[in-house]
Amino acid sequence: MTDDKPMRADARRNYERLLVEARRAFAERGVDASLEEVARNAGVGIGTLYRHFPTREDLIEKLLRDRFDTQAEKARELLLAEDPLDALYAWLIGFGETSAVYRGLTELLAEAFDDPESRLHASCDAMRDAASQLVERAQAAGVFRTDVTVQELLLLLHGASWAGSHLPGDGGTERLMTLVFTGLRTSEQRGQRAVSAPR
């Protein structure tokens, strides 16, 4: 929905059914799944879907809202972690998992970074702000390269996330993201130890 007006009970049921069917369709077929099929499986017309979600990105943003909020909160918590490098790594792994939850989402989010007209742009900005604080802390500690911008970092991780989803078996995305992250540490840090998620 584009506003916060309360919905009638029948409209609320339609809204919730649309979210359930959209989540299933995107999980099975990616973000380009047919919205007509989503509406049909929810038992409503396509006009009802568009009344609730005027664009495909509105629907995707709603499905990802909780994940984005969780990532923003996780960044605030990790700023208090003892090791700034492990904290940044932990946040980026979570970000990679969010961006890869649906096939085709990594490309959509990468495009939304520089498109203020995108419904996902605000969420991408929030992720960039969250990452910035963790990156700046790691750079100030001398454990992360200072010649890498936050946007470059996130786009690199998008790329690793996309590539990992095309590798056979599980764990490909995290492995590629770890390889990218290792290359972005300062030379003094490389080879000293593996990064790990704070507990």
C-alpha positions as CSV (number, residue, x, y, z in Angstrom):
1,M,0.0,0.0,0.0
2,T,1.1,3.5,-0.6
3,D,-0.7,5.0,2.4
4,D,-1.5,4.0,6.0
5,K,-5.3,4.2,5.8
6,P,-6.9,1.3,7.6
7,M,-8.3,-1.4,5.3
8,R,-11.7,-3.1,5.4
9,A,-11.5,-6.7,6.5
10,D,-12.0,-8.1,3.0
11,A,-9.3,-5.8,1.6
12,R,-6.9,-6.8,4.4
13,R,-7.5,-10.5,3.5
14,N,-6.8,-9.8,-0.2
15,Y,-3.7,-7.9,0.8
16,E,-2.4,-10.7,2.9
17,R,-3.2,-13.4,0.3
18,L,-1.3,-11.3,-2.3
19,L,1.8,-11.2,-0.1
20,V,1.7,-14.9,0.5
21,E,1.3,-15.7,-3.2
22,A,3.9,-13.2,-4.3
23,R,6.4,-14.5,-1.8
24,R,5.9,-18.0,-3.1
25,A,6.1,-17.0,-6.8
26,F,9.3,-14.9,-6.3
27,A,10.9,-17.7,-4.3
28,E,10.1,-20.2,-7.1
29,R,10.6,-18.1,-10.2
30,G,12.4,-15.0,-9.2
31,V,11.4,-11.3,-9.2
32,D,10.2,-11.5,-12.8
33,A,7.4,-13.9,-11.9
34,S,4.0,-13.1,-13.4
35,L,2.0,-10.7,-11.3
36,E,-1.2,-11.9,-13.2
37,E,-0.4,-15.4,-11.8
38,V,0.1,-14.0,-8.3
39,A,-3.3,-12.3,-8.4
40,R,-5.0,-15.4,-9.8
41,N,-3.5,-17.6,-7.1
42,A,-4.6,-15.1,-4.5
43,G,-8.1,-15.3,-5.8
44,V,-8.3,-11.6,-6.9
45,G,-8.1,-9.7,-10.2
46,I,-5.0,-8.0,-11.3
47,G,-6.6,-4.6,-10.7
48,T,-6.8,-5.5,-7.0
49,L,-3.1,-6.3,-6.9
50,Y,-2.3,-3.0,-8.5
51,R,-4.5,-1.1,-6.1
52,H,-2.4,-2.5,-3.2
53,F,0.9,-2.5,-5.0
54,P,1.0,0.0,-7.9
55,T,4.4,-1.4,-9.2
56,R,6.3,-4.6,-9.0
57,E,8.9,-2.8,-6.8
58,D,6.2,-1.8,-4.3
59,L,5.4,-5.4,-3.9
60,I,9.1,-6.5,-3.6
61,E,9.8,-3.7,-1.1
62,K,6.9,-4.8,1.1
63,L,8.1,-8.4,1.1
64,L,11.7,-7.3,2.0
65,R,10.7,-4.6,4.5
66,D,11.3,-6.8,7.6
67,R,14.6,-8.0,6.2
68,F,15.8,-4.4,5.6
69,D,14.7,-3.3,9.0
70,T,16.5,-6.2,10.6
71,Q,19.7,-5.4,8.7
72,A,19.5,-1.8,9.9
73,E,19.1,-2.9,13.5
74,K,21.9,-5.4,13.1
75,A,24.2,-2.7,12.0
76,R,23.5,-0.6,15.1
77,E,24.2,-3.6,17.3
78,L,27.4,-4.5,15.5
79,L,28.8,-1.0,16.0
80,L,29.2,-2.1,19.6
81,A,31.1,-5.3,18.7
82,E,34.7,-5.5,19.9
83,D,36.2,-6.4,16.5
84,P,35.3,-3.9,13.7
85,L,36.5,-6.2,11.0
86,D,34.4,-9.2,12.2
87,A,31.4,-6.8,12.7
88,L,31.6,-5.5,9.1
89,Y,31.9,-9.1,7.8
90,A,28.9,-10.3,9.7
91,W,26.8,-7.4,8.5
92,L,27.8,-7.9,4.9
93,I,27.0,-11.7,5.0
94,G,23.5,-10.8,6.2
95,F,23.2,-8.2,3.5
96,G,24.2,-10.7,0.9
97,E,21.7,-13.2,2.1
98,T,18.9,-10.6,1.9
99,S,19.9,-9.5,-1.6
100,A,20.0,-13.1,-2.9
101,V,16.7,-14.2,-1.3
102,Y,14.9,-14.1,-4.8
103,R,16.5,-14.8,-8.1
104,G,17.1,-11.5,-10.0
105,L,16.9,-9.4,-6.9
106,T,20.6,-8.6,-6.8
107,E,20.4,-6.9,-10.2
108,L,17.2,-5.0,-9.1
109,L,18.9,-3.7,-6.0
110,A,22.1,-2.7,-7.8
111,E,20.0,-0.6,-10.2
112,A,18.0,1.0,-7.4
113,F,21.1,2.4,-5.7
114,D,21.3,5.2,-8.3
115,D,17.7,5.5,-9.3
116,P,15.8,7.8,-7.0
117,E,12.6,6.9,-8.8
118,S,12.8,3.3,-7.7
119,R,10.6,2.2,-4.9
120,L,13.6,0.3,-3.6
121,H,15.9,3.4,-3.6
122,A,15.1,4.4,0.0
123,S,15.8,1.0,1.3
124,C,19.1,0.9,-0.6
125,D,20.1,4.2,0.9
126,A,19.3,2.9,4.4
127,M,21.6,-0.1,3.7
128,R,24.3,2.2,2.4
129,D,24.1,4.4,5.6
130,A,24.2,1.3,7.8
131,A,27.2,-0.1,6.0
132,S,29.0,3.3,6.0
133,Q,29.3,3.4,9.8
134,L,30.7,-0.1,9.9
135,V,33.1,0.5,7.1
136,E,34.3,3.8,8.6
137,R,34.9,2.1,11.9
138,A,37.0,-0.7,10.3
139,Q,38.9,1.8,8.2
140,A,39.7,3.9,11.2
141,A,41.0,0.8,13.0
142,G,43.4,0.3,10.0
143,V,41.9,-3.2,9.1
144,F,40.0,-2.3,6.0
145,R,41.2,-0.5,2.8
146,T,40.5,3.2,2.7
147,D,40.3,3.5,-1.1
148,V,37.1,1.6,-1.4
149,T,33.7,3.4,-1.2
150,V,30.7,1.9,0.5
151,Q,28.8,1.8,-2.8
152,E,31.7,0.0,-4.5
153,L,31.7,-2.5,-1.6
154,L,28.0,-3.2,-1.8
155,L,28.0,-3.6,-5.5
156,L,31.0,-6.0,-5.3
157,L,29.0,-8.0,-2.7
158,H,25.9,-7.9,-5.0
159,G,28.1,-9.4,-7.8
160,A,29.4,-12.1,-5.5
161,S,25.9,-12.8,-4.3
162,W,24.7,-13.1,-7.9
163,A,27.6,-15.3,-8.9
164,G,27.3,-17.5,-5.9
165,S,23.7,-18.3,-6.7
166,H,24.9,-19.9,-10.0
167,L,27.3,-22.2,-8.3
168,P,26.3,-25.8,-7.5
169,G,25.5,-26.8,-4.0
170,D,25.1,-24.7,-0.9
171,G,27.5,-22.1,0.5
172,G,28.7,-20.7,-2.8
173,T,27.5,-17.2,-2.1
174,E,29.2,-16.9,1.3
175,R,32.4,-18.4,-0.1
176,L,32.6,-15.8,-2.9
177,M,31.6,-13.0,-0.6
178,T,34.4,-14.0,1.8
179,L,36.9,-14.1,-1.0
180,V,35.9,-10.5,-2.0
181,F,36.0,-9.3,1.6
182,T,39.4,-10.9,2.2
183,G,40.8,-8.9,-0.8
184,L,39.5,-5.7,0.7
185,R,41.3,-6.0,4.0
186,T,44.5,-4.1,4.5
187,S,47.7,-5.9,3.5
188,E,48.7,-6.3,7.1
189,Q,45.4,-8.1,7.9
190,R,45.5,-10.5,5.0
191,G,46.7,-13.9,6.0
192,Q,46.7,-13.1,9.7
193,R,43.4,-14.7,10.5
194,A,40.0,-15.5,9.0
195,V,37.1,-13.2,9.8
196,S,34.2,-14.5,11.7
197,A,30.8,-13.3,12.8
198,P,30.7,-11.8,16.3
199,R,28.7,-13.9,18.8
